Amino acid sequence: MSSPIVAVVGRPNVGKSTLFNRIVGDRIAIVEDQPGVTRDRLYAHAEWLNYDFRLIDTGGIELGDAPFLTEIRAQVDLAIDEADVILMVVSGREGLTHDDEVVAKMLYKCEKPVVLAVNKVDNPEMRSEVYDFYALGMGEPHPVSGSHGLGLGDVLDDVVAHFPDEAAEQDDPAVRFSIIGRPNVGKSSIVNAILGEDRMIVSNIQGTTRDAIDTRFVTNDDDEFVMVDTAGIRKRGKVYENTERYAVMRAMKAIDDSQVVLMVLDAETGIQEQDKHVAGYAHEAGKALIIVVNKWDAIDKDTHTMTDFENLIRQDFKFLDYAPIVFVSAKTGQRLDRLPQMILDVNANHQKRIPSSHLNDVLMDAIAINPTPTDNGRRLRVYYATQVAIAPPTFVIFVNDPELMHFSYQRFLENQIRSSFDFSGTPLKLIIRQRK
């Protein structure tokens, strides 16, 4: 089940981004000590009271010289469209304004729950100023200070109370996968080729496809899939055309809803910096991943071309060294028939469980090959490990002192696990804990 989405909405200069940064803080799920993993602060993971959710900072929307009213409408329209809960932010320092009332009137028309946060209430004496905001009709105004972190607990308690109930999901045999990548790498063409029909509009104009569309299909081997095409994840209308960065948020939602992600590269234009940004989102989400190099028919090749391109991918996407690579052509259908089985394989690895006894045998053999490091005369001791979760496979390793576990040695242990068990296509998460 995908994480709930919370959108931070309000007129300019009320501190939306400050509040966003304070809520996210150090709660971002994964911090990678690898190049190429970047995150856009417009959209981030957050958690509160064991609830994981995604937070949208509508203050990050760029509309150039658009007037405030246009900017406000853009924020609210996007938030209403995507969010499960809307966090409306006003300023206690400036008091109730006409623009606040404009935002409130637009939110009246939506059927989404709204939580009202009065920001910039930096001292107790200012709390009496919040009562004016009852006039907005958005319920109880919560005084907060984004800059100091005051009052956030009450706001987040109210936010998570409005999250949708996690109804038990029916077992669905279909594997759900999304197709991501920067514009114009041929994602829609791959969809059409896989389905054998013109399911999507295909054009050389970037952003032709406007909405993510789910498509269920069955292969000749009776394997079921649900495919999400995120080729052009922008909404119609001038407001959305002017807020291109917001497409990132919609792509991440599609990634969240998927079990497997196909990261599409363009063989003609090669690897670009934006490819790393897009791949970083899927990696941080912990999804199974396949790198698909499209338009392979369009380049001149010799006996070393494929190997050279693969080496370049491994060099530029070091954080995706677990992902298999396939070179395809949506135009000719070259190797596209391999994708369904590859998706099934990496999904199986993503769901794989390893018995603790086998896991610990591997770790003890690894330590015998490469003894644990020391620091100031203290040696790291690894006691035992156990798998605690799947999708992605997550392992807890109990040691005498987590500070002694150097990143390079943790990476060595992960590589030993991968060499002993087939985890191709899926990231692994290693949690280092002190044995008590």
For each residue, the residues with C-beta under 8 A, 3 or more apart:
1: 166 169
2: 253 256 257
3: 45 52 53 54 256
4: 51 53 54 84 85 163 164
5: 53 54 56 82 83 84 85 253
6: 46 53 54 55 56 83 84 85 86 87 159
7: 55 56 58 78 79 82 83 85 86 87
8: 16 19 20 55 56 57 58 59 87 89
9: 16 58 75 76 79 86 87 88 89 103 107
10: 14 16 58 59 75 88 89 90 100 103
11: 14 68 72 90 97 99 100 102 103
12: 59 68 71 72
13: 91
14: 10 11 89 90 91 94 119 120
15: 18 19 89 91 119 120 146 147
16: 8 9 10 19 20 57 58 59 89
17: 20 21 41 57 59 60
18: 15 21 22 119 146 147
19: 8 15 16 22 23 87 89 117 119 144 146
20: 8 16 17 23 24 41 44 55 57 59
21: 17 18 24 25 41 146
22: 18 19 25 146 147 149 152
23: 19 20 27 46 48 55 152 156
24: 20 21 27 28 41 44 45 46 55
25: 21 22 28
26:
27: 23 24 45 46 47
28: 24 25 31 39 44 45 46
29: 45 47 52 284 286
30: 37 283 284 286
31: 28
32: 37 283 284 319
33: 407
34: 37 318 319
35: 318 319
36: 276 279 280 316 317 318 319
37: 30 32 34 276 280 283 284 319
38: 276 277 280
39: 28 44 280 281 284
40: 43 60 245 248 277
41: 17 20 21 24 44 57 60
42: 56 57 60 61 245 246 248 249
43: 40 54 55 56 57 248 249 252
44: 20 24 28 39 41 54 55 57
45: 3 24 27 28 29 52 53 54 55 284
46: 6 23 24 27 28 52 53 54 55
47: 27 29 50 51 52 53
48: 23 51 53 156 157 159 160
49: 156 157 160
50: 47
51: 4 47 48 160 163
52: 3 29 45 46 47
53: 3 4 5 6 45 46 47 48 159 160 163
54: 3 4 5 6 43 44 45 46 249 252 253 256
55: 6 7 8 20 23 24 43 44 45 46
56: 5 6 7 8 42 43 78 79 82 83 249
57: 8 16 17 20 41 42 43 44 60
58: 7 8 9 10 16 61 74 75 78 79
59: 8 10 12 16 17 20 75
60: 17 40 41 42 57 245
61: 42 58 71 74 75 78 243 245 246
62: 242 243 245
63: 66 70 71 74 242 243
64: 242
65:
66: 63 70 71 74 242
67: 70 71
68: 11 12 71 72 99
69: 72 73 99 102
70: 63 66 67 73 74 239
71: 12 61 63 66 67 68 74 75
72: 11 12 68 69 75 76 99 102 103 106
73: 69 70 76 77 106 239
74: 58 61 63 66 70 71 77 78 239 242 243
75: 9 10 58 59 61 71 72 78 79
76: 9 72 73 79 80 103 106 107
77: 73 74 80 81 239
78: 7 56 58 61 74 75 81 82 235 239 240 243 246
79: 7 9 56 58 75 76 82 83 86 112
80: 76 77 83 86 106 107 110 112
81: 77 78 235
82: 5 7 56 78 79 249 250 253
83: 5 6 7 56 79 80 86 112
84: 4 5 6 112 113 162 163 164
85: 4 5 6 7 112 113 114 115 159 162 163
86: 6 7 9 79 80 83 107 110 112 113 114 115
87: 6 7 8 9 19 114 115 117 155 159
88: 9 10 103 104 107 114 115 116 117 136 138
89: 8 9 10 14 15 16 19 117 119
90: 10 11 14 96 97 100 116 117 118 119 133 136 141
91: 13 14 15 94 95 97 118 119 120
92: 95 118 119 120 121 126 129 130 143
93: 120 121 126
94: 14 91 97 120
95: 91 92 129 132
96: 90 100 101 132 133 135 136
97: 11 90 91 94 100 101
98: 101 102
99: 11 68 69 72 102 103
100: 10 11 90 96 97 103 104 133 136
101: 96 97 98 104 105 136
102: 11 69 72 98 99 105 106
103: 9 10 11 72 76 88 99 100 106 107
104: 88 100 101 107 108 136 137 138
105: 101 102 108 109
106: 72 73 76 80 102 103 109 110
107: 9 76 80 86 88 103 104 110 112 114 138
108: 104 105 137
109: 105 106
110: 80 86 106 107
111:
112: 79 80 83 84 85 86 107
113: 84 85 86 162
114: 85 86 87 88 107 138 139
115: 85 86 87 88 138 139 142 155 158 159 162
116: 88 90 133 136 138 139 140 141 142
117: 19 87 88 89 90 141 142 144 155
118: 90 91 92 121 129 130 133 141 142 143 144
119: 14 15 18 19 89 90 91 92 144 145 146
120: 14 15 91 92 93 94 145 146 147
121: 92 93 118 126 127 129 130 143 144 145 150 151
122: 126 145 147 148 150
123: 126
124: 127
125: 128
126: 92 93 121 122 123 129 130 143
127: 121 124 130 143
128: 125 131
129: 92 95 118 121 126 132
130: 92 118 121 126 127 133 141 142 143
131: 128 134 141
132: 95 96 129 135
133: 90 96 100 116 118 130 136 138 141
134: 131 137 140 141
135: 96 132
136: 88 90 96 100 101 104 116 133 141
137: 104 108 134
138: 88 104 107 114 115 116 133 141
139: 114 115 116
140: 116 134 158
141: 90 116 117 118 130 131 133 134 136 138
142: 115 116 117 118 130 151 154 155 158
143: 92 118 121 126 127 130 150 151
144: 19 117 118 119 121 150 151 152 154 155
145: 119 120 121 122 148 149 150 151
146: 15 18 19 21 22 119 120 149
147: 15 18 22 120 122
148: 122 145
149: 22 145 146 152
150: 121 122 143 144 145
151: 121 142 143 144 145 154 155
152: 22 23 144 149 155 156
153: 156 157
154: 142 144 151 157 158
155: 87 115 117 142 144 151 152 158 159
156: 23 48 49 152 153 159 160
157: 48 49 153 154 160 161
158: 115 140 142 154 155 161 162
159: 6 48 53 85 87 115 155 156 162 163
160: 48 49 51 53 156 157 163
161: 157 158
162: 84 85 113 115 158 159
163: 4 51 53 84 85 159 160
164: 4 84
165:
166: 1
167:
168:
169: 1 172
170:
171:
172: 169 176 226
173: 224
174: 216 224 225 226
175: 223 224 225 226 259 260 343 344 347
176: 172 225 226 228 257 258 259 260
177: 225 226 227 228 258 259 260 261 262 343 347
178: 227 228 229 230 254 255 257 258 260 261 262
179: 187 190 191 227 228 229 230 231 261 262 264
180: 187 230 251 254 255 261 262 263 264 278 281 282
181: 185 187 263 264 265 266 275 278
182: 185 266 272 274 275 278
183: 206 207 231 232
184: 204 206 266
185: 181 182 264 265 266 269 294 295
186: 189 190 264 266 294 295 330
187: 179 180 181 190 191 209 229 230 231 264
188: 191 192 200 201 202 208 209 229 231 232
189: 186 192 193 202 294 330 331
190: 179 186 187 193 194 262 264 292 294 328 330 336
191: 179 187 188 194 195 199 200 215 227 229 231
192: 188 189 195 196 197 198 199 200 202 330
193: 189 190 196 330 331 333 336
194: 190 191 217 227 336 339
195: 191 192 199 215 217 227
196: 192 193
197: 192
198: 192 201 202
199: 191 192 195 213 215 229
200: 188 191 192 209 213 229 231
201: 188 198 208 209
202: 188 189 192 198 208
203: 208
204: 184
205: 208
206: 183 184
207: 183 210 232 234
208: 188 201 202 203 205 231 232
209: 187 188 200 201 229 231 232 233
210: 207 232 234 235 236
211: 232 233 235
212: 228 229 230 233 250 254
213: 199 200 228 229
214: 226 227 228
215: 191 195 199 226 227 228 229
216: 174 224 225 226 227
217: 194 195 224 225 227
218: 222 223 224 225
219: 222 223 225 340
220:
221: 340
222: 218 219
223: 175 218 219 340 344
224: 173 174 175 216 217 218
225: 174 175 176 177 216 217 218 219 340 343
226: 172 174 175 176 177 214 215 216
227: 177 178 179 191 194 195 214 215 216 217
228: 176 177 178 179 212 213 214 215 254 257 258
229: 178 179 187 188 191 199 200 209 212 213 215
230: 178 179 180 187 212 233 250 251 254
231: 179 183 187 188 191 200 208 209
232: 183 188 207 208 209 210 211
233: 209 211 212 230 247 250 251 254
234: 207 210 240 241 244 246 247 250
235: 78 81 210 211 240
236: 210 240
237: 240 241
238: 241 242
239: 70 73 74 77 78 242 243
240: 78 234 235 236 237 243 246
241: 234 237 238 244
242: 62 63 64 66 74 238 239
243: 61 62 63 74 78 239 240 246
244: 234 241 247
245: 40 42 60 61 62 248
246: 42 61 78 234 240 243 249 250
247: 233 234 244 250 251
248: 40 42 43 245 251 252 281
249: 42 43 54 56 82 246 252 253
250: 82 212 230 233 234 246 247 253 254
251: 180 230 233 247 248 254 255 278 281
252: 43 54 248 249 255 256 281 285
253: 2 5 54 82 249 250 256 257
254: 178 180 212 228 230 233 250 251 257 258
255: 178 180 251 252 258 261 281 282 285 287
256: 2 3 54 252 253 285
257: 2 176 178 228 253 254
258: 176 177 178 228 254 255 261 287
259: 175 176 177 287 288 347 350 391
260: 175 176 177 178 287 288 289 290 343 346 347 350 425
261: 177 178 179 180 255 258 282 285 287 288 289 290
262: 177 178 179 180 190 289 290 292 339 343
263: 180 181 275 278 279 282 289 290 291 292 320 323
264: 179 180 181 185 186 187 190 292 293 294
265: 181 185 271 275 291 292 293 294 313
266: 181 182 184 185 186 269 270 293 294 295
267: 270 293 294 295 296 298 299 309 327
268: 295 298 299
269: 185 266 272
270: 266 267 312
271: 265 275 276 312 313 316 317
272: 182 269 275
273: 276 277
274: 182 277 278
275: 181 182 263 265 271 272 278 279 316
276: 36 37 38 271 273 279 280 316 317
277: 38 40 273 274 280 281
278: 180 181 182 251 263 274 275 281 282
279: 36 263 275 276 282 283 289 291 317 319 320
280: 36 37 38 39 276 277 283 284 319
281: 39 180 248 251 252 255 277 278 284 285
282: 180 255 261 263 278 279 285 287 289
283: 30 32 37 279 280 286 287 289 319 320 427
284: 29 30 32 37 39 45 280 281
285: 252 255 256 261 281 282
286: 29 30 283 391 392 427 429
287: 255 258 259 260 261 282 283 350 392 427
288: 259 260 261 346 347 349 350 391 392 425 426
289: 260 261 262 263 279 282 283 320 322 323 346 425 426 427
290: 260 261 262 263 323 324 325 326 339 342 343 346 425
291: 263 265 279 313 317 320 323 324 325 326
292: 190 262 263 264 265 326 328 339
293: 264 265 266 267 296 309 313 325 326 327 328
294: 185 186 189 190 264 265 266 267 328 329 330
295: 185 186 266 267 268 298 299 329 330 331
296: 267 293 299 327 328 329 334 335
297: 329 331 332 334
298: 267 268 295 329 331
299: 267 268 295 296 305
300: 305
301: 305 306
302: 305
303:
304: 307 308
305: 299 300 301 302 308 309
306: 301 309 310 327
307: 304 310 311
308: 304 305 311 312
309: 267 293 305 306 312 313 327
310: 306 307 313 314 325
311: 307 308 314 315
312: 270 271 308 309 315 316
313: 265 271 291 293 309 310 316 317 325
314: 310 311 317 318 321
315: 311 312 318
316: 36 271 275 276 312 313
317: 36 271 276 279 291 313 314 320 321 323
318: 34 35 36 314 315 321
319: 32 34 35 36 37 279 280 283
320: 263 279 283 289 291 317 323
321: 314 317 318
322: 289 418 423 424 425 426 427 428
323: 263 289 290 291 317 320 425
324: 290 291 342 346 424 425
325: 290 291 293 310 313
326: 290 291 292 293 335 338 339 342
327: 267 293 296 306 309 334 335
328: 190 292 293 294 296 334 335 336 338 339
329: 294 295 296 297 298 332 333 334 335 336
330: 186 189 190 192 193 294 295 333 336
331: 189 193 295 297 298
332: 297 329
333: 193 329 330 336 337
334: 296 297 327 328 329
335: 296 326 327 328 329 338 339
336: 190 193 194 328 329 330 333 339
337: 333 340
338: 326 328 335 341 342
339: 194 262 290 292 326 328 335 336 342 343
340: 219 221 223 225 337 343 344
341: 338 344 345
342: 290 324 326 338 339 345 346 425
343: 175 177 225 260 262 290 339 340 346 347
344: 175 223 340 341 347 348
345: 341 342 348 349 424 425
346: 260 288 289 290 324 342 343 349 350 424 425 426
347: 175 177 259 260 288 343 344 350 351 425
348: 344 345 351 352
349: 288 345 346 352 393 422 423 424 425 426
350: 259 260 287 288 346 347 390 391 392 393 425 426
351: 347 348 390 391
352: 348 349 390 393 421 422 423 426
353: 387 390 393
354: 358 359 387 393 417 421
355: 358 359
356: 359 360 384 385 386 387
357: 360 361
358: 354 355 361 362 420 421
359: 354 355 356 362 363 385 386 387 395 417
360: 356 357 363 364 384 385
361: 357 358 364 365
362: 358 359 365 366 416 417 420 421
363: 359 360 366 367 382 384 385 397 413 416 417
364: 360 361 367 368
365: 361 362 368 369 416
366: 362 363 369 370 412 413 416
367: 363 364 370 371 372 382
368: 364 365 371
369: 365 366
370: 366 367 409 412
371: 367 368
372: 367 379 380 381 382 404 409
373: 379 380 404 406 409
374: 377 378 379 380 404
375: 378 380 403 404
376:
377: 374
378: 374 375 401 404
379: 372 373 374 404
380: 372 373 374 375 399 400 401 404 405 409
381: 372 399 400
382: 363 367 372 385 397 398 399 413
383: 398 399 400 435
384: 356 360 363 397 398
385: 356 359 360 363 382 395 396 397 398
386: 356 359 395 396
387: 353 354 356 359 390 393 394 395 396
388: 394 395 396 431
389: 392 393 394 429
390: 350 351 352 353 387 393 394
391: 259 286 288 350 351
392: 286 287 288 350 389 426 427 428 429
393: 349 350 352 353 354 387 389 390 423 426 428 429
394: 387 388 389 390 428 429 430 431
395: 359 385 386 387 388 417 428 429 430 431
396: 385 386 387 388 431 432 433
397: 363 382 384 385 405 413 430 431 432 433
398: 382 383 384 385 433 434 435
399: 380 381 382 383 402 404 405 432 433 434 435
400: 380 381 383 404 434 435
401: 378 380 404 434
402: 399 405 432 433 434
403: 375
404: 372 373 374 375 378 379 380 399 400 401
405: 380 397 399 402 409 410 432
406: 373 409 410
407: 33 410 411
408: 411 412
409: 370 372 373 380 405 406 412 413
410: 405 406 407 413 414 430 432
411: 407 408 414 415
412: 366 370 408 409 415 416
413: 363 366 382 397 409 410 416 417 430
414: 410 411 417 418 428 430
415: 411 412 418 419
416: 362 363 365 366 412 413 419 420
417: 354 359 362 363 395 413 414 420 421 423 428
418: 322 414 415 421 423 428
419: 415 416
420: 358 362 416 417
421: 352 354 358 362 417 418
422: 349 352
423: 322 349 352 393 417 418 426 428
424: 322 324 345 346 349
425: 260 288 289 290 322 323 324 342 345 346 347 349 350
426: 288 289 322 346 349 350 352 392 393 423
427: 283 286 287 289 322 392
428: 322 392 393 394 395 414 417 418 423
429: 286 389 392 393 394 395
430: 394 395 397 410 413 414
431: 388 394 395 396 397
432: 396 397 399 402 405 410
433: 396 397 398 399 402
434: 398 399 400 401 402
435: 383 398 399 400
436:
